[in-house]
Every structure is written in C-alpha cells, then in structure tokens.
C-alpha cells in the first residue's frame, strides 16, 4: 500500500501533519506510531514498524505532534493535555476512515502520551508497545532542577533545553500538570496488554521507569524486554522490535496469530 500525506486541521488554525497507509485487510485495526520529544513521525524505528504493518496487511499511521516536525505550533506550548488532544484528534480522523481499533507504538515521550491516552480510552486500544517509555516525563524534568531553576522557570515561563536531538524553549505549563500525570496513577488503572522495550545503557530515560511499570501494574498481560547494551534510541534493535511488535499485535487480533 502507498502511504498518503495527511494534514489534519485542529481548532484555532492549528494542524497536524502525518502519513496514513491503508491496510489490505478490512479488520478496522490500525497501528499508530507516537514519536518522542523533539522528534518527528519518521525515523528508522517508525519505518521498520511501518514495513512490518505493510507485510501483515495492517493500516499504519504516524503524525507529528504540534510543535514537532511539519505540524503547527511551537515547543513552548508543549504540555501533556495538548499531546492527548492531538492523539484524540488523530483517533477521530482514523475513525472516519473506518479504523476504530488502535495498536499504539510509543517511543520515549510518545510512550508517556500513548499510555495516558490508553488510560483514558482503554476500550479503543487493542494493545500498546512502548520503546524506552518516559512514564515520568513531567516529574523527572522537574526533579532534575534546583530550587532556583524551578523558580526562574515559573517566573519567566521559559526553560531552555538542549540535547543531541533538539534545542527548545519550554513553557512552565509542561511541568505545571505533573501532579495529574504521575506514574503511580497510571499503573493503578492499567488494563491493556503491553510490550515494553528498554536499554540498560539508556542515559536519557532510565530503564527503572519501565521496571516500575512492570512491577506495579496488576494487569497480567505486560512484558518487559531489556537490552543490556541498549541506549535510549534502540535503533540497532529496530528490526527485532518491529518483528516483536507484529507478533504482539497479531496475538491480540482474532485470526491473526
């Protein structure tokens, strides 16, 4: 199947840009790639998952969050509620195309967003795959600051972030929502099959965030795979991850395994 470019309008003249590849099977199932902080809908891991979906005849979609890639908006307005609003808009658009069962694949910040979306709409998500998920995305960013840095961020509403992948200025609303999105609250309500991948050498998001999820979720259908030499991106394992993603979703779809 050939993927099409989608420009999805949002209220207030905003829009999301993404790709959509229809499925060869009429099962209403679509795999949605959810990218990380400062990233975009493309990339090696996303392409590997897209190719796995194409091989299995499944629909695939990937969109840039606002403030990322080719979507509108800025990183300064980034916050958890905006991430979730973007995912709701994508869900609604996919439903107009006949795809109402979602398989979410979230990387880093995308894992955080996909997890909280699933907590809000569990009946619409068949299963989740998390790649180096940043479940403590908001709280960890706050905890890493000194009291003086916290005060300055709140007073100025600006916090400059520089890492190997992005240079951005973040607004205070990002961490102002942290009490609403605590990992302990997430795991307490979890009722969706999940497959997690994390590297022990991840120096961006500690693997202990995935371990906390595994250890504290009561729902039994959760698996964590750790790579001893894996870094945050896990690009070297993209083929293994995409193949395992296909097998995982197939096990959840009637007649697919």
N, C-alpha and C positions, 0 to 999 in steps of 0.2 A: 504494500500500500504506500502511496505517496502522501507525505505529511503536508498539511496546509498551514500557512501563516494566519494567525487569528489576532485581531485587535478587538479586545473586549471592552466596551465603554462602561464607565463607572459614573456614579453621581459626581457633580461638580467638575465636569470636563476631564476627569482622570480617566485612565485606561490601562489595561493590562495587555501585554504582547506575549504571544505564545505560539506553540505549534500543536497541531492535533492530527494524529494519524488514525484513521478509522480502522476498526477491526474487521477481519474476514468472517468472524463468527457473530451471530446475532444473539449474544447472551447478555447484552446490556452491561458488560463489565469493561472498565477502563482502568489502566494503570496511570496514576498521576505522579509525576516527578516533582518534588518540592525541594528547591535549592536552598543553599546556605547563605549566611551573612556575607554581603559584599560579592556574592557570586551571581550566577545567571542560569537560565534554563538549559544551556548547553553544557559542554564538558564531556570528558571521557566516560565517566560513570553513567551519566544520563544517556549517552549514545549507546553504551553497552546494554542498558536496560531496555531502551527503545528497540534495539535489534532483537533482543530476546522476546519482546512482545510481538514483533513482526513475525518471528519464527513460529510462534504459537497461535498467531491469528487474532491477538488481542488488540484492542484500541490502546493508544498511548497519547498522553498529553503532558505538556510542560510549559509553564508560564513564568515570566519574570514577575516577582513581587514589585509593588510600587517602590520607587527609589533604586531599583536594580535594573540592569540590562537595558532593554528597549521600552520598558513601561514608563509611565509618567511618574511624577513625584520626586521627592528627594529623600536621602537617608536621614535628614534632620527630623522628619516626621515619623520615622520608624517607631512602631510600638506593637505590642502583641495583639491588641484589638484590631489594628489595621491589617496585620498578617492574616488574622482569622477572617476579617471581612473580605480580603482578597480571595481566600480559599472558598468562602461561601459563594462569591460571585462566579468563580470557576465551576463549582459544583452545579450551580443553577444553569450555567451555559451548557455544560455537558448533558444535563437532563434534557435540554431542548433538542439535543442530538440523539436522544434515546439511551443515554448511558447513565444509569442511576445506581450502579454498584461500583464502589471505588476500591481500588487497591493503592494505598498510599506508600510512596517511597521517599522518605525524608532524610536529607543529609544535613548534619550539623544543626544550624538554626532551623532548617526545614524539618528536622526531626521534632524539634520543640513545637513548631506550628502544626505539623501533621498530628502530633499526639494530642494537643489540646483541641484541635478540630474533631478528632475521633471521640474524645471525651464528651463533646457537645452533641455529636451526631453519630453515635455508635451503630445505629440501625442502617446507616448508609455506607459503612466501611466494612468490606469483607475481611481485610487484614492490613497490617502495617509492617513495612520494612524500614528499619532505622539504621542509618550509616553514621557512626560517630555522633549520635544524637546529643544535642546540647540541652538536656532537660532542665538544667539550672541556668539557662541562658541569662535571665534577668538578675537573679540573686547573685550569681558568681561575678557578674560585671560590677555589681555594687560592692560586694565584699572585697574585691581586689583594690579598692580605693582607700586612701587615707581620709580621715575626717575633714581635712582641709580641701581635698579634691572633691569630696561629696558636696561640701558647702558651696564651693565655686560652681560646680555643675548646676546645682539647684538655683543659685543666684543668677547665673548668666544664661541658663538654658542651653548651654553649649559644652560639648565634650569631644575633643578631637581624638580620633582613634586611627592609629597607623599600624598596619601589619603587612606581611609579604603580599597580600592579595588586594588590600583596599586601604585607601585613605579617606576618612569620612568624618563629618561633624554630626554628632548625635544630640537630639533634644532630650530634656530631662524626663519627658513622658515615657521614655523607654523603661526606665527603672522605677518610675512612679507607680507602675502597675505590678510591681514584683510580688506584692502580697497576694494578688489574685491568681498568680500562676506559680505556685510552689510545687516542687516535685512530690511532696508528701500528699498533697491534694490530688495530684494526677494519678498516682498509683492506687489511692484508696478507691477510686471509681472505675478502674480499668477492667474492661470486659471484652476485649478484642484480641484475636490471635496476633502475635507479633514475633518478628525475627529481627534480632539486633546484631550488628557488626561493630567492633571497636578494636583499635590498636593499642597495645600496651605502651607503645612509644609515642602516643598522641600527646603533644605538648600544648595543644590548643584547648581541647575538651578532655578532661581526664576520664579514663575508662571507668572510674568509680561511679560516674553518673549512670552508665548503663548497668553496672553491677547493682547499684541501689534500686534501679527499676526492677531488675530481675528478682532480687531478694525480697522486695516489699510488695510486689503485686501478688494478690491472692489468686487471680485467674491463672489456671494451669498452663494454657497454651502460649507460653512465652519461652523463647530460646535465645541465648546469647552466644555468639561465636567471637572469640578473641584471637587476634593475631599478635604474636609476641613481638615481631619487628614492625608492626603496622604503625604508620604515622597517622595524622589527622585525615589526610585526603584519601588514603587507602586505594589510590589509583592503581597500584601494582596488582591489586586483587580485584579489579573491576570485572574481569570475566568470571571469576569464581562467585562473586557477589551477584552478578546478573543471572547466572545459571541457577544459583540457590534461590533467588527471588522468583524465578519462573516456577521452580519446583514447589516453593512455598505457596504461591497463589493457586497453582493447579490443584494442590491438595485441599484447597478450600472451596473450589468450584465443582459442582456436581458434574461428573462425566469427564473431567479434565485430567485427573491424576493418572 
